Amino acid sequence: MAKSACLVVLSVLATALLQNSALAQHVAPGGDTFVVATGEPMFACHYKAPYGCTKSCSNGQPVCASGACKTTHSDGLGQDFYDCNPLDTYTSASAIEAGTAYEISIGGTGANVSDGWSCPGSALISVCATNTGGNPLYCWGHEGSEAGQVAPSQCPWDGIGTWN
């Protein structure tokens, strides 16, 4: 693509953003057609071979199968994790993602995170990240009154923060 065509595309992108339009189309010199969609995700499509569409999200993550950007979640201990679920999705799988984000931050892996933990006398199950000896460090509640809470591995449950 010629340098002038690149500048035209950038100009179209800037115009679309400034005008807050949902879609802008431009035919560049030489007949190349560009369509630019603003918002999340940002699309820039070049319809003349060998180019194609590119999608990028502001959080640097890939686009979900639905075309939406991945959601940035917090593990409640200072780390982020990303998935295609909305905020406040409290399931075993999302709690494992939160625990894995924490484990990675301390040099561990997702292998140190598991479901099925509970305090004696409680029917509520949580996900816990463990040290190399298998002892729980922090737990992520995903059921009942513990849903969305992160707690140190002590009983009774005492949430010290929230995850989402």
Phi, psi and omega in degrees: 000139181290152180302322181294326178293323177297317179297322179296318179298315178299321178297318179296318178301312181297317179298315181298320180292316181294324181275355181055036180277154180279331184207137176224143179234144180214137173258114183278165176305136182094000176088004178289132180255132178240137172239132182237125175248133181266169179101204180246124351280164177274129180247139172224108185248134178243113190272009179247125183308146008264018185275165177209192181279145171237143178234136177219150180245150183296337179271006176078004182265159177291165180278143177290165179301331179287346184098349178280158176284150176296147180275137175273121179247158175252141177276357180085355180236015175107356180250154176254154169220161189231137172204183184264012178267152176290164175303157178063034171265108185251094178230169175302316182297317181288327175295322176296322176297318179296314179297322179294320177301318178295311182303316180299324181293339180251013177090007178269194179222173176297342178295341180269013183238130181211157178267169174102010181269145175203160175275149178305134179084358180250137177271354182280130181259142177228170176257134180234146171264136184242162173278181183295340177275358179087007178273133182295141177256304178221154181230147181244117180281137178226012179228148172048223184291346180268353183302128178086001179257147171244140184218151171294160186280073178221154176244141001287163179306130179219088182301134179250356181185183180236151174237160180212000000 
